[in-house]
Amino acid sequence: MPFRLDRATGTVLVTFQDGVVVSLLVESENEQFRSLLRDQVDWSLLPAPRQFSLPISRVACTVSVSNGKIRVGVGPI
C-alpha cells in the first residue's frame, strides 16, 4: 500500500567486502521509511568505496525527505 512521506530521515550503514555489499543496518524513527529503505532500495547498486581508491569498507548513507525533495548524503564511517 503506498504512503506519503512529509518528513522523514534515515541512515543506512553499508558494509562492503571484496566490492560487494555484505551487510546493511537501517536506522530511522519513521517505521515506514525504515522499511522502505531496507526493503525497496537495491543497495547492491551502490558503488564500493574501493572503486574510487578509498581505503574504507563502510559508508553511511543519509536519506531525507522534506517538502517533496529528497536529499542523499554519503560519507565514511
PQR file of N, CA, C, O and H, with PARSE charges and radii, in Angstrom:
ATOM      1  N   MET A   1       0.840  -1.174   0.000 -0.4000 1.5000
ATOM      2  CA  MET A   1       0.000   0.000   0.000 -0.0000 2.0000
ATOM      3  C   MET A   1       0.891   1.245   0.000  0.5500 1.7000
ATOM      4  O   MET A   1       1.750   1.360   0.874 -0.5500 1.4000
ATOM      5  N   PRO A   2       0.729   2.167  -0.925 -0.5600 1.5000
ATOM      6  CA  PRO A   2       1.564   3.361  -0.973  0.2800 2.0000
ATOM      7  C   PRO A   2       1.282   4.277   0.214  0.5500 1.7000
ATOM      8  O   PRO A   2       0.184   4.286   0.771 -0.5500 1.4000
ATOM      9  N   PHE A   3       2.285   5.031   0.578 -0.4000 1.5000
ATOM     10  CA  PHE A   3       2.123   6.008   1.642 -0.0000 2.0000
ATOM     11  C   PHE A   3       2.849   7.277   1.232  0.5500 1.7000
ATOM     12  O   PHE A   3       3.715   7.261   0.357 -0.5500 1.4000
ATOM     13  H   PHE A   3       3.177   5.023   0.125  0.4000 1.0000
ATOM     14  N   ARG A   4       2.487   8.362   1.872 -0.4000 1.5000
ATOM     15  CA  ARG A   4       3.083   9.651   1.553 -0.0000 2.0000
ATOM     16  C   ARG A   4       3.950  10.091   2.723  0.5500 1.7000
ATOM     17  O   ARG A   4       3.525  10.079   3.878 -0.5500 1.4000
ATOM     18  H   ARG A   4       1.784   8.375   2.583  0.4000 1.0000
ATOM     19  N   LEU A   5       5.162  10.474   2.396 -0.4000 1.5000
ATOM     20  CA  LEU A   5       6.082  10.958   3.412 -0.0000 2.0000
ATOM     21  C   LEU A   5       6.116  12.474   3.392  0.5500 1.7000
ATOM     22  O   LEU A   5       6.339  13.079   2.343 -0.5500 1.4000
ATOM     23  H   LEU A   5       5.507  10.484   1.457  0.4000 1.0000
ATOM     24  N   ASP A   6       5.899  13.082   4.524 -0.4000 1.5000
ATOM     25  CA  ASP A   6       6.016  14.528   4.623 -0.0000 2.0000
ATOM     26  C   ASP A   6       7.435  14.885   5.053  0.5500 1.7000
ATOM     27  O   ASP A   6       8.112  15.684   4.408 -0.5500 1.4000
ATOM     28  H   ASP A   6       5.717  12.591   5.376  0.4000 1.0000
ATOM     29  N   ARG A   7       7.856  14.298   6.120 -0.4000 1.5000
ATOM     30  CA  ARG A   7       9.221  14.498   6.605 -0.0000 2.0000
ATOM     31  C   ARG A   7       9.721  13.184   7.175  0.5500 1.7000
ATOM     32  O   ARG A   7       9.078  12.577   8.031 -0.5500 1.4000
ATOM     33  H   ARG A   7       7.306  13.648   6.645  0.4000 1.0000
ATOM     34  N   ALA A   8      10.865  12.757   6.692 -0.4000 1.5000
ATOM     35  CA  ALA A   8      11.470  11.532   7.206 -0.0000 2.0000
ATOM     36  C   ALA A   8      12.966  11.581   6.938  0.5500 1.7000
ATOM     37  O   ALA A   8      13.426  12.122   5.932 -0.5500 1.4000
ATOM     38  H   ALA A   8      11.387  13.250   5.996  0.4000 1.0000
ATOM     39  N   THR A   9      13.697  11.006   7.860 -0.4000 1.5000
ATOM     40  CA  THR A   9      15.147  10.904   7.709 -0.0000 2.0000
ATOM     41  C   THR A   9      15.561   9.504   8.123  0.5500 1.7000
ATOM     42  O   THR A   9      15.031   8.940   9.081 -0.5500 1.4000
ATOM     43  H   THR A   9      13.323  10.566   8.677  0.4000 1.0000
ATOM     44  N   GLY A  10      16.507   8.957   7.395 -0.4000 1.5000
ATOM     45  CA  GLY A  10      17.026   7.637   7.727 -0.0000 2.0000
ATOM     46  C   GLY A  10      18.503   7.556   7.407  0.5500 1.7000
ATOM     47  O   GLY A  10      19.013   8.289   6.560 -0.5500 1.4000
ATOM     48  H   GLY A  10      16.938   9.415   6.617  0.4000 1.0000
ATOM     49  N   THR A  11      19.176   6.660   8.091 -0.4000 1.5000
ATOM     50  CA  THR A  11      20.592   6.408   7.836 -0.0000 2.0000
ATOM     51  C   THR A  11      20.762   4.927   7.557  0.5500 1.7000
ATOM     52  O   THR A  11      20.228   4.077   8.268 -0.5500 1.4000
ATOM     53  H   THR A  11      18.762   6.065   8.779  0.4000 1.0000
ATOM     54  N   VAL A  12      21.514   4.638   6.513 -0.4000 1.5000
ATOM     55  CA  VAL A  12      21.805   3.263   6.149 -0.0000 2.0000
ATOM     56  C   VAL A  12      23.316   3.072   6.261  0.5500 1.7000
ATOM     57  O   VAL A  12      24.091   3.729   5.567 -0.5500 1.4000
ATOM     58  H   VAL A  12      21.948   5.329   5.935  0.4000 1.0000
ATOM     59  N   LEU A  13      23.717   2.165   7.142 -0.4000 1.5000
ATOM     60  CA  LEU A  13      25.128   1.843   7.298 -0.0000 2.0000
ATOM     61  C   LEU A  13      25.412   0.630   6.424  0.5500 1.7000
ATOM     62  O   LEU A  13      24.850  -0.444   6.633 -0.5500 1.4000
ATOM     63  H   LEU A  13      23.087   1.631   7.706  0.4000 1.0000
ATOM     64  N   VAL A  14      26.288   0.813   5.446 -0.4000 1.5000
ATOM     65  CA  VAL A  14      26.560  -0.219   4.449 -0.0000 2.0000
ATOM     66  C   VAL A  14      27.995  -0.699   4.617  0.5500 1.7000
ATOM     67  O   VAL A  14      28.927   0.103   4.667 -0.5500 1.4000
ATOM     68  H   VAL A  14      26.745   1.686   5.276  0.4000 1.0000
ATOM     69  N   THR A  15      28.163  -2.015   4.703 -0.4000 1.5000
ATOM     70  CA  THR A  15      29.490  -2.611   4.810 -0.0000 2.0000
ATOM     71  C   THR A  15      29.777  -3.402   3.536  0.5500 1.7000
ATOM     72  O   THR A  15      28.955  -4.194   3.075 -0.5500 1.4000
ATOM     73  H   THR A  15      27.406  -2.667   4.662  0.4000 1.0000
ATOM     74  N   PHE A  16      30.962  -3.165   2.982 -0.4000 1.5000
ATOM     75  CA  PHE A  16      31.403  -3.841   1.765 -0.0000 2.0000
ATOM     76  C   PHE A  16      32.531  -4.817   2.088  0.5500 1.7000
ATOM     77  O   PHE A  16      33.325  -4.597   3.002 -0.5500 1.4000
ATOM     78  H   PHE A  16      31.629  -2.522   3.356  0.4000 1.0000
ATOM     79  N   GLN A  17      32.578  -5.880   1.329 -0.4000 1.5000
ATOM     80  CA  GLN A  17      33.703  -6.807   1.386 -0.0000 2.0000
ATOM     81  C   GLN A  17      33.964  -7.277  -0.040  0.5500 1.7000
ATOM     82  O   GLN A  17      33.057  -7.759  -0.718 -0.5500 1.4000
ATOM     83  H   GLN A  17      31.932  -6.059   0.587  0.4000 1.0000
ATOM     84  N   ASP A  18      35.193  -7.136  -0.484 -0.4000 1.5000
ATOM     85  CA  ASP A  18      35.556  -7.503  -1.856 -0.0000 2.0000
ATOM     86  C   ASP A  18      34.663  -6.810  -2.881  0.5500 1.7000
ATOM     87  O   ASP A  18      34.325  -7.394  -3.911 -0.5500 1.4000
ATOM     88  H   ASP A  18      35.930  -6.745   0.067  0.4000 1.0000
ATOM     89  N   GLY A  19      34.278  -5.558  -2.598 -0.4000 1.5000
ATOM     90  CA  GLY A  19      33.493  -4.765  -3.535 -0.0000 2.0000
ATOM     91  C   GLY A  19      32.011  -5.062  -3.551  0.5500 1.7000
ATOM     92  O   GLY A  19      31.281  -4.540  -4.393 -0.5500 1.4000
ATOM     93  H   GLY A  19      34.552  -5.084  -1.762  0.4000 1.0000
ATOM     94  N   VAL A  20      31.550  -5.905  -2.616 -0.4000 1.5000
ATOM     95  CA  VAL A  20      30.152  -6.311  -2.585 -0.0000 2.0000
ATOM     96  C   VAL A  20      29.539  -5.924  -1.237  0.5500 1.7000
ATOM     97  O   VAL A  20      30.202  -6.015  -0.204 -0.5500 1.4000
ATOM     98  H   VAL A  20      32.143  -6.329  -1.932  0.4000 1.0000
ATOM     99  N   VAL A  21      28.283  -5.494  -1.246 -0.4000 1.5000
ATOM    100  CA  VAL A  21      27.578  -5.188  -0.005 -0.0000 2.0000
ATOM    101  C   VAL A  21      27.370  -6.495   0.765  0.5500 1.7000
ATOM    102  O   VAL A  21      26.779  -7.444   0.250 -0.5500 1.4000
ATOM    103  H   VAL A  21      27.744  -5.420  -2.085  0.4000 1.0000
ATOM    104  N   VAL A  22      27.870  -6.527   2.015 -0.4000 1.5000
ATOM    105  CA  VAL A  22      27.705  -7.732   2.835 -0.0000 2.0000
ATOM    106  C   VAL A  22      26.772  -7.516   4.018  0.5500 1.7000
ATOM    107  O   VAL A  22      26.263  -8.480   4.590 -0.5500 1.4000
ATOM    108  H   VAL A  22      28.350  -5.756   2.433  0.4000 1.0000
ATOM    109  N   SER A  23      26.542  -6.248   4.394 -0.4000 1.5000
ATOM    110  CA  SER A  23      25.573  -6.012   5.464 -0.0000 2.0000
ATOM    111  C   SER A  23      25.016  -4.598   5.407  0.5500 1.7000
ATOM    112  O   SER A  23      25.658  -3.665   4.924 -0.5500 1.4000
ATOM    113  H   SER A  23      26.956  -5.466   3.929  0.4000 1.0000
ATOM    114  N   LEU A  24      23.795  -4.478   5.919 -0.4000 1.5000
ATOM    115  CA  LEU A  24      23.083  -3.195   5.992 -0.0000 2.0000
ATOM    116  C   LEU A  24      22.490  -3.051   7.384  0.5500 1.7000
ATOM    117  O   LEU A  24      22.003  -4.017   7.971 -0.5500 1.4000
ATOM    118  H   LEU A  24      23.274  -5.236   6.311  0.4000 1.0000
ATOM    119  N   LEU A  25      22.538  -1.845   7.893 -0.4000 1.5000
ATOM    120  CA  LEU A  25      21.833  -1.509   9.114 -0.0000 2.0000
ATOM    121  C   LEU A  25      21.068  -0.238   8.819  0.5500 1.7000
ATOM    122  O   LEU A  25      21.672   0.785   8.494 -0.5500 1.4000
ATOM    123  H   LEU A  25      22.933  -1.061   7.415  0.4000 1.0000
ATOM    124  N   VAL A  26      19.744  -0.282   8.926 -0.4000 1.5000
ATOM    125  CA  VAL A  26      18.900   0.850   8.585 -0.0000 2.0000
ATOM    126  C   VAL A  26      18.328   1.440   9.873  0.5500 1.7000
ATOM    127  O   VAL A  26      17.748   0.733  10.697 -0.5500 1.4000
ATOM    128  H   VAL A  26      19.254  -1.113   9.190  0.4000 1.0000
ATOM    129  N   GLU A  27      18.507   2.750  10.025 -0.4000 1.5000
ATOM    130  CA  GLU A  27      18.005   3.444  11.208 -0.0000 2.0000
ATOM    131  C   GLU A  27      17.099   4.594  10.776  0.5500 1.7000
ATOM    132  O   GLU A  27      17.460   5.391   9.910 -0.5500 1.4000
ATOM    133  H   GLU A  27      18.978   3.325   9.356  0.4000 1.0000
ATOM    134  N   SER A  28      15.927   4.670  11.386 -0.4000 1.5000
ATOM    135  CA  SER A  28      15.002   5.777  11.163 -0.0000 2.0000
ATOM    136  C   SER A  28      13.929   5.710  12.238  0.5500 1.7000
ATOM    137  O   SER A  28      13.503   4.626  12.636 -0.5500 1.4000
ATOM    138  H   SER A  28      15.634   4.023  12.090  0.4000 1.0000
ATOM    139  N   GLU A  29      13.499   6.865  12.700 -0.4000 1.5000
ATOM    140  CA  GLU A  29      12.405   6.894  13.661 -0.0000 2.0000
ATOM    141  C   GLU A  29      11.074   6.564  12.996  0.5500 1.7000
ATOM    142  O   GLU A  29      10.141   6.109  13.657 -0.5500 1.4000
ATOM    143  H   GLU A  29      13.845   7.745  12.377  0.4000 1.0000
ATOM    144  N   ASN A  30      10.988   6.794  11.687 -0.4000 1.5000
ATOM    145  CA  ASN A  30       9.770   6.524  10.931 -0.0000 2.0000
ATOM    146  C   ASN A  30       9.803   5.068  10.449  0.5500 1.7000
ATOM    147  O   ASN A  30      10.611   4.712   9.591 -0.5500 1.4000
ATOM    148  H   ASN A  30      11.746   7.164  11.150  0.4000 1.0000
ATOM    149  N   GLU A  31       8.932   4.241  11.000 -0.4000 1.5000
ATOM    150  CA  GLU A  31       8.926   2.816  10.688 -0.0000 2.0000
ATOM    151  C   GLU A  31       8.696   2.533   9.196  0.5500 1.7000
ATOM    152  O   GLU A  31       9.337   1.650   8.627 -0.5500 1.4000
ATOM    153  H   GLU A  31       8.276   4.530  11.697  0.4000 1.0000
ATOM    154  N   GLN A  32       7.791   3.273   8.571 -0.4000 1.5000
ATOM    155  CA  GLN A  32       7.521   3.062   7.140 -0.0000 2.0000
ATOM    156  C   GLN A  32       8.737   3.433   6.296  0.5500 1.7000
ATOM    157  O   GLN A  32       9.066   2.735   5.336 -0.5500 1.4000
ATOM    158  H   GLN A  32       7.270   3.991   9.034  0.4000 1.0000
ATOM    159  N   PHE A  33       9.402   4.527   6.650 -0.4000 1.5000
ATOM    160  CA  PHE A  33      10.579   4.954   5.897 -0.0000 2.0000
ATOM    161  C   PHE A  33      11.711   3.956   6.086  0.5500 1.7000
ATOM    162  O   PHE A  33      12.428   3.632   5.139 -0.5500 1.4000
ATOM    163  H   PHE A  33       9.135   5.094   7.430  0.4000 1.0000
ATOM    164  N   ARG A  34      11.869   3.470   7.315 -0.4000 1.5000
ATOM    165  CA  ARG A  34      12.893   2.462   7.598 -0.0000 2.0000
ATOM    166  C   ARG A  34      12.647   1.210   6.754  0.5500 1.7000
ATOM    167  O   ARG A  34      13.578   0.646   6.180 -0.5500 1.4000
ATOM    168  H   ARG A  34      11.287   3.733   8.085  0.4000 1.0000
ATOM    169  N   SER A  35      11.404   0.791   6.685 -0.4000 1.5000
ATOM    170  CA  SER A  35      11.045  -0.378   5.878 -0.0000 2.0000
ATOM    171  C   SER A  35      11.304  -0.118   4.392  0.5500 1.7000
ATOM    172  O   SER A  35      11.817  -0.988   3.688 -0.5500 1.4000
ATOM    173  H   SER A  35      10.648   1.250   7.152  0.4000 1.0000
ATOM    174  N   LEU A  36      10.954   1.064   3.926 -0.4000 1.5000
ATOM    175  CA  LEU A  36      11.188   1.423   2.530 -0.0000 2.0000
ATOM    176  C   LEU A  36      12.681   1.363   2.202  0.5500 1.7000
ATOM    177  O   LEU A  36      13.073   0.778   1.192 -0.5500 1.4000
ATOM    178  H   LEU A  36      10.538   1.770   4.498  0.4000 1.0000
ATOM    179  N   LEU A  37      13.505   1.959   3.046 -0.4000 1.5000
ATOM    180  CA  LEU A  37      14.953   1.956   2.799 -0.0000 2.0000
ATOM    181  C   LEU A  37      15.525   0.544   2.854  0.5500 1.7000
ATOM    182  O   LEU A  37      16.417   0.202   2.078 -0.5500 1.4000
ATOM    183  H   LEU A  37      13.187   2.434   3.866  0.4000 1.0000
ATOM    184  N   ARG A  38      15.023  -0.260   3.755 -0.4000 1.5000
ATOM    185  CA  ARG A  38      15.553  -1.618   3.927 -0.0000 2.0000
ATOM    186  C   ARG A  38      15.083  -2.555   2.818  0.5500 1.7000
ATOM    187  O   ARG A  38      15.871  -3.339   2.290 -0.5500 1.4000
ATOM    188  H   ARG A  38      14.299   0.018   4.386  0.4000 1.0000
ATOM    189  N   ASP A  39      13.791  -2.474   2.462 -0.4000 1.5000
ATOM    190  CA  ASP A  39      13.210  -3.499   1.596 -0.0000 2.0000
ATOM    191  C   ASP A  39      13.026  -3.100   0.133  0.5500 1.7000
ATOM    192  O   ASP A  39      12.913  -3.973  -0.728 -0.5500 1.4000
ATOM    193  H   ASP A  39      13.151  -1.837   2.891  0.4000 1.0000
ATOM    194  N   GLN A  40      12.994  -1.800  -0.167 -0.4000 1.5000
ATOM    195  CA  GLN A  40      12.679  -1.378  -1.524 -0.0000 2.0000
ATOM    196  C   GLN A  40      13.859  -0.793  -2.295  0.5500 1.7000
ATOM    197  O   GLN A  40      13.760  -0.583  -3.504 -0.5500 1.4000
ATOM    198  H   GLN A  40      13.086  -1.091   0.532  0.4000 1.0000
ATOM    199  N   VAL A  41      14.959  -0.532  -1.621 -0.4000 1.5000
ATOM    200  CA  VAL A  41      16.128   0.045  -2.280 -0.0000 2.0000
ATOM    201  C   VAL A  41      17.152  -1.060  -2.526  0.5500 1.7000
ATOM    202  O   VAL A  41      17.471  -1.825  -1.616 -0.5500 1.4000
ATOM    203  H   VAL A  41      15.039  -0.703  -0.639  0.4000 1.0000
ATOM    204  N   ASP A  42      17.658  -1.144  -3.731 -0.4000 1.5000
ATOM    205  CA  ASP A  42      18.683  -2.141  -4.063 -0.0000 2.0000
ATOM    206  C   ASP A  42      20.055  -1.552  -3.747  0.5500 1.7000
ATOM    207  O   ASP A  42      20.686  -0.934  -4.605 -0.5500 1.4000
ATOM    208  H   ASP A  42      17.399  -0.523  -4.470  0.4000 1.0000
ATOM    209  N   TRP A  43      20.506  -1.746  -2.522 -0.4000 1.5000
ATOM    210  CA  TRP A  43      21.774  -1.168  -2.070 -0.0000 2.0000
ATOM    211  C   TRP A  43      22.983  -1.811  -2.740  0.5500 1.7000
ATOM    212  O   TRP A  43      24.088  -1.275  -2.654 -0.5500 1.4000
ATOM    213  H   TRP A  43      19.994  -2.248  -1.825  0.4000 1.0000
ATOM    214  N   SER A  44      22.798  -2.944  -3.403 -0.4000 1.5000
ATOM    215  CA  SER A  44      23.918  -3.569  -4.108 -0.0000 2.0000
ATOM    216  C   SER A  44      24.377  -2.717  -5.292  0.5500 1.7000
ATOM    217  O   SER A  44      25.475  -2.922  -5.810 -0.5500 1.4000
ATOM    218  H   SER A  44      21.901  -3.380  -3.473  0.4000 1.0000
ATOM    219  N   LEU A  45      23.545  -1.763  -5.724 -0.4000 1.5000
ATOM    220  CA  LEU A  45      23.923  -0.865  -6.817 -0.0000 2.0000
ATOM    221  C   LEU A  45      24.849   0.256  -6.365  0.5500 1.7000
ATOM    222  O   LEU A  45      25.435   0.949  -7.196 -0.5500 1.4000
ATOM    223  H   LEU A  45      22.653  -1.596  -5.303  0.4000 1.0000
ATOM    224  N   LEU A  46      24.988   0.440  -5.047 -0.4000 1.5000
ATOM    225  CA  LEU A  46      25.875   1.466  -4.514 -0.0000 2.0000
ATOM    226  C   LEU A  46      27.319   1.068  -4.795  0.5500 1.7000
ATOM    227  O   LEU A  46      27.734  -0.029  -4.423 -0.5500 1.4000
ATOM    228  H   LEU A  46      24.513  -0.123  -4.371  0.4000 1.0000
ATOM    229  N   PRO A  47      28.095   1.940  -5.448 -0.5600 1.5000
ATOM    230  CA  PRO A  47      29.485   1.590  -5.753  0.2800 2.0000
ATOM    231  C   PRO A  47      30.304   1.431  -4.471  0.5500 1.7000
ATOM    232  O   PRO A  47      30.150   2.197  -3.520 -0.5500 1.4000
ATOM    233  N   ALA A  48      31.154   0.447  -4.465 -0.4000 1.5000
ATOM    234  CA  ALA A  48      32.039   0.210  -3.326 -0.0000 2.0000
ATOM    235  C   ALA A  48      33.089   1.315  -3.256  0.5500 1.7000
ATOM    236  O   ALA A  48      33.552   1.792  -4.292 -0.5500 1.4000
ATOM    237  H   ALA A  48      31.279  -0.176  -5.238  0.4000 1.0000
ATOM    238  N   PRO A  49      33.469   1.727  -2.051 -0.5600 1.5000
ATOM    239  CA  PRO A  49      34.485   2.776  -1.903  0.2800 2.0000
ATOM    240  C   PRO A  49      35.794   2.456  -2.624  0.5500 1.7000
ATOM    241  O   PRO A  49      36.471   3.363  -3.109 -0.5500 1.4000
ATOM    242  N   ARG A  50      36.146   1.201  -2.698 -0.4000 1.5000
ATOM    243  CA  ARG A  50      37.416   0.857  -3.352 -0.0000 2.0000
ATOM    244  C   ARG A  50      37.396   1.157  -4.856  0.5500 1.7000
ATOM    245  O   ARG A  50      38.454   1.260  -5.477 -0.5500 1.4000
ATOM    246  H   ARG A  50      35.596   0.464  -2.304  0.4000 1.0000
ATOM    247  N   GLN A  51      36.204   1.299  -5.446 -0.4000 1.5000
ATOM    248  CA  GLN A  51      36.124   1.687  -6.853 -0.0000 2.0000
ATOM    249  C   GLN A  51      36.639   3.102  -7.061  0.5500 1.7000
ATOM    250  O   GLN A  51      36.958   3.500  -8.181 -0.5500 1.4000
ATOM    251  H   GLN A  51      35.345   1.216  -4.942  0.4000 1.0000
ATOM    252  N   PHE A  52      36.717   3.859  -5.966 -0.4000 1.5000
ATOM    253  CA  PHE A  52      37.230   5.226  -6.009 -0.0000 2.0000
ATOM    254  C   PHE A  52      38.573   5.327  -5.287  0.5500 1.7000
ATOM    255  O   PHE A  52      39.012   6.414  -4.911 -0.5500 1.4000
ATOM    256  H   PHE A  52      36.457   3.535  -5.057  0.4000 1.0000
ATOM    257  N   SER A  53      39.213   4.177  -5.105 -0.4000 1.5000
ATOM    258  CA  SER A  53      40.515   4.073  -4.425 -0.0000 2.0000
ATOM    259  C   SER A  53      40.461   4.574  -2.982  0.5500 1.7000
ATOM    260  O   SER A  53      41.455   5.087  -2.467 -0.5500 1.4000
ATOM    261  H   SER A  53      38.856   3.294  -5.411  0.4000 1.0000
ATOM    262  N   LEU A  54      39.327   4.431  -2.340 -0.4000 1.5000
ATOM    263  CA  LEU A  54      39.184   4.819  -0.939 -0.0000 2.0000
ATOM    264  C   LEU A  54      39.461   3.606  -0.045  0.5500 1.7000
ATOM    265  O   LEU A  54      38.969   2.512  -0.321 -0.5500 1.4000
ATOM    266  H   LEU A  54      38.520   4.015  -2.759  0.4000 1.0000
ATOM    267  N   PRO A  55      40.238   3.789   1.012 -0.5600 1.5000
ATOM    268  CA  PRO A  55      40.629   2.660   1.868  0.2800 2.0000
ATOM    269  C   PRO A  55      39.624   2.353   2.975  0.5500 1.7000
ATOM    270  O   PRO A  55      40.021   2.022   4.093 -0.5500 1.4000
ATOM    271  N   ILE A  56      38.340   2.457   2.681 -0.4000 1.5000
ATOM    272  CA  ILE A  56      37.317   2.185   3.682 -0.0000 2.0000
ATOM    273  C   ILE A  56      36.403   1.078   3.187  0.5500 1.7000
ATOM    274  O   ILE A  56      36.298   0.824   1.987 -0.5500 1.4000
ATOM    275  H   ILE A  56      38.018   2.726   1.774  0.4000 1.0000
ATOM    276  N   SER A  57      35.746   0.427   4.130 -0.4000 1.5000
ATOM    277  CA  SER A  57      34.823  -0.638   3.739 -0.0000 2.0000
ATOM    278  C   SER A  57      33.403  -0.386   4.231  0.5500 1.7000
ATOM    279  O   SER A  57      32.503  -1.186   3.974 -0.5500 1.4000
ATOM    280  H   SER A  57      35.831   0.633   5.105  0.4000 1.0000
ATOM    281  N   ARG A  58      33.195   0.749   4.953 -0.4000 1.5000
ATOM    282  CA  ARG A  58      31.857   1.072   5.456 -0.0000 2.0000
ATOM    283  C   ARG A  58      31.511   2.520   5.121  0.5500 1.7000
ATOM    284  O   ARG A  58      32.354   3.413   5.201 -0.5500 1.4000
ATOM    285  H   ARG A  58      33.926   1.399   5.162  0.4000 1.0000
ATOM    286  N   VAL A  59      30.258   2.728   4.749 -0.4000 1.5000
ATOM    287  CA  VAL A  59      29.772   4.078   4.486 -0.0000 2.0000
ATOM    288  C   VAL A  59      28.409   4.259   5.159  0.5500 1.7000
ATOM    289  O   VAL A  59      27.677   3.299   5.397 -0.5500 1.4000
ATOM    290  H   VAL A  59      29.573   2.002   4.685  0.4000 1.0000
ATOM    291  N   ALA A  60      28.099   5.512   5.452 -0.4000 1.5000
ATOM    292  CA  ALA A  60      26.791   5.870   5.985 -0.0000 2.0000
ATOM    293  C   ALA A  60      26.072   6.689   4.917  0.5500 1.7000
ATOM    294  O   ALA A  60      26.589   7.703   4.448 -0.5500 1.4000
ATOM    295  H   ALA A  60      28.694   6.291   5.259  0.4000 1.0000
ATOM    296  N   CYS A  61      24.899   6.249   4.546 -0.4000 1.5000
ATOM    297  CA  CYS A  61      24.069   6.970   3.587 -0.0000 2.0000
ATOM    298  C   CYS A  61      22.909   7.581   4.359  0.5500 1.7000
ATOM    299  O   CYS A  61      22.115   6.869   4.972 -0.5500 1.4000
ATOM    300  H   CYS A  61      24.479   5.425   4.927  0.4000 1.0000
ATOM    301  N   THR A  62      22.818   8.896   4.323 -0.4000 1.5000
ATOM    302  CA  THR A  62      21.723   9.590   4.987 -0.0000 2.0000
ATOM    303  C   THR A  62      20.733  10.029   3.917  0.5500 1.7000
ATOM    304  O   THR A  62      21.099  10.687   2.943 -0.5500 1.4000
ATOM    305  H   THR A  62      23.463   9.475   3.825  0.4000 1.0000
ATOM    306  N   VAL A  63      19.482   9.655   4.115 -0.4000 1.5000
ATOM    307  CA  VAL A  63      18.426   9.962   3.159 -0.0000 2.0000
ATOM    308  C   VAL A  63      17.348  10.740   3.907  0.5500 1.7000
ATOM    309  O   VAL A  63      16.877  10.315   4.962 -0.5500 1.4000
ATOM    310  H   VAL A  63      19.185   9.121   4.906  0.4000 1.0000
ATOM    311  N   SER A  64      16.966  11.883   3.346 -0.4000 1.5000
ATOM    312  CA  SER A  64      15.884  12.645   3.980 -0.0000 2.0000
ATOM    313  C   SER A  64      14.888  13.104   2.922  0.5500 1.7000
ATOM    314  O   SER A  64      15.240  13.389   1.777 -0.5500 1.4000
ATOM    315  H   SER A  64      17.349  12.229   2.489  0.4000 1.0000
ATOM    316  N   VAL A  65      13.642  13.161   3.348 -0.4000 1.5000
ATOM    317  CA  VAL A  65      12.546  13.616   2.502 -0.0000 2.0000
ATOM    318  C   VAL A  65      11.848  14.740   3.243  0.5500 1.7000
ATOM    319  O   VAL A  65      11.449  14.583   4.397 -0.5500 1.4000
ATOM    320  H   VAL A  65      13.355  12.929   4.278  0.4000 1.0000
ATOM    321  N   SER A  66      11.701  15.881   2.571 -0.4000 1.5000
ATOM    322  CA  SER A  66      11.020  17.019   3.179 -0.0000 2.0000
ATOM    323  C   SER A  66      10.493  17.929   2.085  0.5500 1.7000
ATOM    324  O   SER A  66      11.221  18.278   1.155 -0.5500 1.4000
ATOM    325  H   SER A  66      12.025  16.009   1.633  0.4000 1.0000
ATOM    326  N   ASN A  67       9.244  18.308   2.193 -0.4000 1.5000
ATOM    327  CA  ASN A  67       8.616  19.217   1.240 -0.0000 2.0000
ATOM    328  C   ASN A  67       8.769  18.755  -0.209  0.5500 1.7000
ATOM    329  O   ASN A  67       9.005  19.567  -1.103 -0.5500 1.4000
ATOM    330  H   ASN A  67       8.653  18.025   2.949  0.4000 1.0000
ATOM    331  N   GLY A  68       8.634  17.457  -0.435 -0.4000 1.5000
ATOM    332  CA  GLY A  68       8.706  16.915  -1.779 -0.0000 2.0000
ATOM    333  C   GLY A  68      10.105  16.784  -2.350  0.5500 1.7000
ATOM    334  O   GLY A  68      10.260  16.445  -3.523 -0.5500 1.4000
ATOM    335  H   GLY A  68       8.442  16.796   0.291  0.4000 1.0000
ATOM    336  N   LYS A  69      11.126  17.046  -1.548 -0.4000 1.5000
ATOM    337  CA  LYS A  69      12.512  16.942  -2.006 -0.0000 2.0000
ATOM    338  C   LYS A  69      13.221  15.808  -1.287  0.5500 1.7000
ATOM    339  O   LYS A  69      12.998  15.567  -0.100 -0.5500 1.4000
ATOM    340  H   LYS A  69      11.000  17.321  -0.595  0.4000 1.0000
ATOM    341  N   ILE A  70      14.074  15.119  -2.021 -0.4000 1.5000
ATOM    342  CA  ILE A  70      14.867  14.030  -1.460 -0.0000 2.0000
ATOM    343  C   ILE A  70      16.327  14.471  -1.443  0.5500 1.7000
ATOM    344  O   ILE A  70      16.853  14.968  -2.438 -0.5500 1.4000
ATOM    345  H   ILE A  70      14.255  15.315  -2.985  0.4000 1.0000
ATOM    346  N   ARG A  71      16.960  14.282  -0.310 -0.4000 1.5000
ATOM    347  CA  ARG A  71      18.388  14.594  -0.173 -0.0000 2.0000
ATOM    348  C   ARG A  71      19.113  13.324   0.246  0.5500 1.7000
ATOM    349  O   ARG A  71      18.639  12.577   1.102 -0.5500 1.4000
ATOM    350  H   ARG A  71      16.533  13.878   0.499  0.4000 1.0000
ATOM    351  N   VAL A  72      20.280  13.088  -0.373 -0.4000 1.5000
ATOM    352  CA  VAL A  72      21.077  11.917  -0.063 -0.0000 2.0000
ATOM    353  C   VAL A  72      22.511  12.369   0.191  0.5500 1.7000
ATOM    354  O   VAL A  72      23.074  13.151  -0.575 -0.5500 1.4000
ATOM    355  H   VAL A  72      20.665  13.695  -1.068  0.4000 1.0000
ATOM    356  N   GLY A  73      23.086  11.871   1.266 -0.4000 1.5000
ATOM    357  CA  GLY A  73      24.483  12.136   1.575 -0.0000 2.0000
ATOM    358  C   GLY A  73      25.175  10.814   1.853  0.5500 1.7000
ATOM    359  O   GLY A  73      24.579   9.889   2.405 -0.5500 1.4000
ATOM    360  H   GLY A  73      22.629  11.236   1.889  0.4000 1.0000
ATOM    361  N   VAL A  74      26.444  10.737   1.462 -0.4000 1.5000
ATOM    362  CA  VAL A  74      27.228   9.526   1.684 -0.0000 2.0000
ATOM    363  C   VAL A  74      28.556   9.950   2.295  0.5500 1.7000
ATOM    364  O   VAL A  74      29.197  10.892   1.828 -0.5500 1.4000
ATOM    365  H   VAL A  74      26.929  11.488   1.014  0.4000 1.0000
ATOM    366  N   GLY A  75      28.959   9.237   3.352 -0.4000 1.5000
ATOM    367  CA  GLY A  75      30.229   9.526   3.991 -0.0000 2.0000
ATOM    368  C   GLY A  75      30.806   8.298   4.637  0.5500 1.7000
ATOM    369  O   GLY A  75      30.094   7.317   4.853 -0.5500 1.4000
ATOM    370  H   GLY A  75      28.437   8.472   3.730  0.4000 1.0000
ATOM    371  N   PRO A  76      32.089   8.331   4.951 -0.5600 1.5000
ATOM    372  CA  PRO A  76      32.753   7.174   5.586  0.2800 2.0000
ATOM    373  C   PRO A  76      32.338   7.039   7.039  0.5500 1.7000
ATOM    374  O   PRO A  76      31.964   8.014   7.690 -0.5500 1.4000
ATOM    375  N   ILE A  77      32.410   5.825   7.527 -0.4000 1.5000
ATOM    376  CA  ILE A  77      32.215   5.582   8.962 -0.0000 2.0000
ATOM    377  C   ILE A  77      33.313   4.685   9.473  0.5500 1.7000
ATOM    378  O   ILE A  77      33.339   4.354  10.658 -0.5500 1.4000
ATOM    379  H   ILE A  77      32.714   5.033   6.997  0.4000 1.0000
TER
END
